[in-house]
Each structure stands twice: as structure tokens, then as C-alpha cells.
Amino acid sequence: MSRAFNLINSQGNKLILNKESLSYLSQIKEEVVLVTIISSTDDNNLLENVKISLLSSMINSNIPDSNSLGATFYTSNLKKENSGANVLFANIKSSNKHLLSLLFLSSSLLIVCVEGGITDGEISKFLNINNLSSTIELQQKSNRELIFSESSPKCIFFISNSNNNMLNTFPKDYLDSELRKKSNNAKINLARENFIKFFPDRDCILDSQQQYKILLINKIIKEMNPKTIKGKLFDGNSLAFFIQNFCEMVNSMGNPNFDLLFNNLINNDLQIYRQRALNYFTSEIRKINTVENEDNLIAKIYEAKIRAMETFNDVYNLNIDTFNNPEYKTWYTRAKTDLEKQFIEIE
């Protein structure tokens, strides 16, 4: 049975977190795949119903409509072959630009629901996409476009109630053709250009044959790879910390500082996994009540130390590409050295 948890609410320019939901997310130890579904539903109850139907099918559970403005997360049983990743879905009901930016950065897949086709009217509902690149601060402003392109989720346009004329072309060709059209409205043109720029990896599903549930689920299963930012993979704790730190920066600073956000994320990973290793080692040492001889004692301590270090080294697997960077490799080496000293003190 799927579990729903309202994680983020938007109140004006503030992002408010549900602490209980955040705690639940942080307990997920597997790698996380986040699939986010967005649509503009201010004047389109039909499209909202379609979105709810899609979500219900993908998590195999009924979803009641909600009036809360923010992001509700759902657990699912979807699995990709040869992957132990935990797949979550997020449903957005908010036009808050920072919430969109947060889920852009943390999602593996972004499903954009539109009605009828990629018309000027439908594109106008996503004008907040134009604000993405202005939602974060960077030490090197020239890196802004690079950060967004490297962090971009796979984008799937789902066209509800598409007309039969669209069947004369491949869905991907239709999508690219429509996104490259020019309008008399400069804002619409900019929105189209930004969809192309922010989502270089994009695809399209047409709903004309009412097979969208099967097509979309198969597409999600094929494409649902764990998210990486600068080589860093996300487990539940990493994602929870990233979301919390991002929201805290929005509420206190206006725009999060990406460099500080990422450094905090890596530091948090190192602290969490070091503490897990310490807890394991301490627990195993406390189990040693009596030993037959000194060699037996040394062997038990050595085994506990090996197992504990394996627990810590899970952080390396989570950040292996990040730790290829000399700066972050130094952080890892320092944390590992400090952990070994603590093992000696406990002995």
C-alpha cells in the first residue's frame, strides 16, 4: 500500500516543511528516484483528474484531491530491473518558483501534463519555468547554466486529449517542432526556449488512444534512474537534507547558494555515515562480555572494525564521482582518518 506524505507547503514566498514527513523520508536508506508531476490546473479540473488518475495507477492506490499548495510525496512499488532504488512520486500544486527549482534539482523525471497540445495557451501556464535560472546563487555566476543543464531531470510531456492529427508524426518530433515554433508573444517564445534549454533530454506521450497509463508507466520504468548532482547520488537521508537545507535558505536568504548547499550536503553525508559506523562498532564492542584469550579478543575487535568501516564506505559508493574531485576526496579521507582514531579510543 502506498504511503502519501505532504512534505512541502508554499505560503507566499516561503516553503514550509512537514517535520514528520521529512523524518520519514530521511529513514529511507536505499537510493531514491523522485518522479515529479506538474500541470497548471487553475482553470482545468479535467487535467487535474487526469493527473490524479495517472498517479493512482503508478502507485497502485487511490489518491484524494487536495487543496494544499505545495508538494505531496507518494511511495510506490515500482522497481527497475537490477536496481534496489526506492521510487517516489511528487505531485505539485503550486506556482512557487523556488519549489519548482527544488524539484527540478532533486527529480530524476519530470512529467509535464498539458491539455490538447503544446499551444501558446498551454505554454503560458508554465511561464514560471523562465525563473528557474534566477532561483539560486553561485560563487561563479558563469556556472549557472552549467549547473542547471547538468542537474536537469528527464522531461516527459504528457499530452492529454491530443487530436488524431498528431498521430501523423512521432511524439518526440511533434514535441520538438512545437517547442521551436515562434509566437507573437515574447514571453511564450522565451518559455519555449527555456523548455529546450533546461530539458535537453525530453520526450512526449500522446493520449489520443487512451493508452497513456501503460505507455507512461513503461516509460517511467525505463527512464527512472537515480538522480545525480555533480556526481552525487541521493538516498532518502540525502534527499531529505537537501530539501530541508534548500527550504531554510529560501526562507532566510531568498535564493539558496548552490555551492554552500552542495557542500553542506556532502558534509552531512559524511557525518551520517560516520555516525552509523560508530554506532555499529560501539554496539559490537559492548557485546563482547567474555573472551577465551587475547587473540580471540583482538579477532572480535578487528571483525567489528571491518564491518563498521564497510558501513562508513557506503558514503563513498553514494558519492563516488564527487569524491573523484580532489577537494571532496580530501574531505572523505579526513573523515575516514578521524573515524579510525575514534575506533582506537573506543578499543
Salt bridges, closest charged atoms under 4 A:
ASP43 OD1 - LYS125 NZ 3.91
GLU48 OE1 - LYS51 NZ 3.55
GLU48 OE2 - LYS93 NZ 3.98
ASP65 OD1 - LYS93 NZ 3.36
ASP120 OD1 - ARG192 NH1 2.82
GLU122 OE2 - LYS125 NZ 2.81
GLU145 OE1 - LYS197 NZ 3.72
ASP176 OD2 - LYS172 NZ 2.82
ASP176 OD1 - ARG202 NE 3.09
GLU178 OE2 - LYS181 NZ 3.01
GLU193 OE2 - LYS182 NZ 3.31
ASP201 OD1 - LYS154 NZ 3.08
ASP203 OD2 - LYS219 NZ 2.75
GLU223 OE2 - LYS154 NZ 3.74
ASP269 OD2 - LYS232 NZ 2.50
GLU284 OE2 - LYS287 NZ 2.89
GLU310 OE1 - ARG307 NH1 3.56
ASP338 OD2 - ARG274 NH1 3.87
GLU347 OE2 - LYS305 NZ 2.59
